[in-house]
Amino acid sequence: MKSKMKIDPEKFAYAVISGYSSDQDNAEAMAKDHLGLFLNAYIVVERFNELESQKRRN
C-alpha cells in the first residue's frame, strides 16, 4: 500500500514565493503580488492534501 502524500502548505507557499519576482514598481503592489501568490499556493496545497486524503480512504 502506498503511503499518503501530504505537503506542508506553509513551506510550499514560502518556496513558491521565494522564487518569484514581481514586476510591480512600488512596494505595496509587490507585497500584494507576493501575498496573492502565497495565499493561492497555500490553498492549492490544502486542496491537494484533502483530495489525497479522500483518495486514500476509498
C-alpha positions as protocol buffer text, in pm:
chain_id: "A"
residue {
  index: 1
  type: MET
  ca { x: 0 y: 0 z: 0 }
}
residue {
  index: 2
  type: LYS
  ca { x: 130 y: 343 z: -92 }
}
residue {
  index: 3
  type: SER
  ca { x: 182 y: 590 z: 188 }
}
residue {
  index: 4
  type: LYS
  ca { x: -21 y: 909 z: 189 }
}
residue {
  index: 5
  type: MET
  ca { x: 141 y: 1212 z: 36 }
}
residue {
  index: 6
  type: LYS
  ca { x: 96 y: 1526 z: 242 }
}
residue {
  index: 7
  type: ILE
  ca { x: 259 y: 1857 z: 158 }
}
residue {
  index: 8
  type: ASP
  ca { x: 311 y: 2125 z: 420 }
}
residue {
  index: 9
  type: PRO
  ca { x: 111 y: 2420 z: 280 }
}
residue {
  index: 10
  type: GLU
  ca { x: 315 y: 2689 z: 453 }
}
residue {
  index: 11
  type: LYS
  ca { x: 652 y: 2550 z: 344 }
}
residue {
  index: 12
  type: PHE
  ca { x: 523 y: 2506 z: -10 }
}
residue {
  index: 13
  type: ALA
  ca { x: 386 y: 2860 z: -28 }
}
residue {
  index: 14
  type: TYR
  ca { x: 714 y: 3005 z: 101 }
}
residue {
  index: 15
  type: ALA
  ca { x: 905 y: 2803 z: -157 }
}
residue {
  index: 16
  type: VAL
  ca { x: 680 y: 2934 z: -434 }
}
residue {
  index: 17
  type: ILE
  ca { x: 723 y: 3299 z: -342 }
}
residue {
  index: 18
  type: SER
  ca { x: 1095 y: 3266 z: -277 }
}
residue {
  index: 19
  type: GLY
  ca { x: 1148 y: 3212 z: -649 }
}
residue {
  index: 20
  type: TYR
  ca { x: 901 y: 3479 z: -758 }
}
residue {
  index: 21
  type: SER
  ca { x: 999 y: 3823 z: -879 }
}
residue {
  index: 22
  type: SER
  ca { x: 720 y: 4076 z: -911 }
}
residue {
  index: 23
  type: ASP
  ca { x: 728 y: 4319 z: -1200 }
}
residue {
  index: 24
  type: GLN
  ca { x: 549 y: 4588 z: -998 }
}
residue {
  index: 25
  type: ASP
  ca { x: 724 y: 4919 z: -942 }
}
residue {
  index: 26
  type: ASN
  ca { x: 614 y: 5002 z: -587 }
}
residue {
  index: 27
  type: ALA
  ca { x: 644 y: 4820 z: -257 }
}
residue {
  index: 28
  type: GLU
  ca { x: 270 y: 4792 z: -188 }
}
residue {
  index: 29
  type: ALA
  ca { x: 196 y: 4641 z: -528 }
}
residue {
  index: 30
  type: MET
  ca { x: 489 y: 4398 z: -488 }
}
residue {
  index: 31
  type: ALA
  ca { x: 362 y: 4294 z: -146 }
}
residue {
  index: 32
  type: LYS
  ca { x: 13 y: 4235 z: -286 }
}
residue {
  index: 33
  type: ASP
  ca { x: 157 y: 4022 z: -569 }
}
residue {
  index: 34
  type: HIS
  ca { x: 356 y: 3811 z: -325 }
}
residue {
  index: 35
  type: LEU
  ca { x: 69 y: 3779 z: -79 }
}
residue {
  index: 36
  type: GLY
  ca { x: -173 y: 3675 z: -351 }
}
residue {
  index: 37
  type: LEU
  ca { x: 70 y: 3414 z: -481 }
}
residue {
  index: 38
  type: PHE
  ca { x: 139 y: 3287 z: -128 }
}
residue {
  index: 39
  type: LEU
  ca { x: -231 y: 3250 z: -48 }
}
residue {
  index: 40
  type: ASN
  ca { x: -306 y: 3077 z: -378 }
}
residue {
  index: 41
  type: ALA
  ca { x: -19 y: 2832 z: -333 }
}
residue {
  index: 42
  type: TYR
  ca { x: -132 y: 2760 z: 24 }
}
residue {
  index: 43
  type: ILE
  ca { x: -492 y: 2697 z: -82 }
}
residue {
  index: 44
  type: VAL
  ca { x: -391 y: 2475 z: -373 }
}
residue {
  index: 45
  type: VAL
  ca { x: -185 y: 2253 z: -141 }
}
residue {
  index: 46
  type: GLU
  ca { x: -463 y: 2234 z: 115 }
}
residue {
  index: 47
  type: ARG
  ca { x: -700 y: 2117 z: -161 }
}
residue {
  index: 48
  type: PHE
  ca { x: -441 y: 1869 z: -285 }
}
residue {
  index: 49
  type: ASN
  ca { x: -394 y: 1728 z: 65 }
}
residue {
  index: 50
  type: GLU
  ca { x: -770 y: 1691 z: 108 }
}
residue {
  index: 51
  type: LEU
  ca { x: -808 y: 1513 z: -227 }
}
residue {
  index: 52
  type: GLU
  ca { x: -515 y: 1287 z: -145 }
}
residue {
  index: 53
  type: SER
  ca { x: -671 y: 1205 z: 191 }
}
residue {
  index: 54
  type: GLN
  ca { x: -1008 y: 1126 z: 32 }
}
residue {
  index: 55
  type: LYS
  ca { x: -848 y: 913 z: -238 }
}
residue {
  index: 56
  type: ARG
  ca { x: -673 y: 701 z: 22 }
}
residue {
  index: 57
  type: ARG
  ca { x: -999 y: 641 z: 212 }
}
residue {
  index: 58
  type: ASN
  ca { x: -1169 y: 490 z: -92 }
}
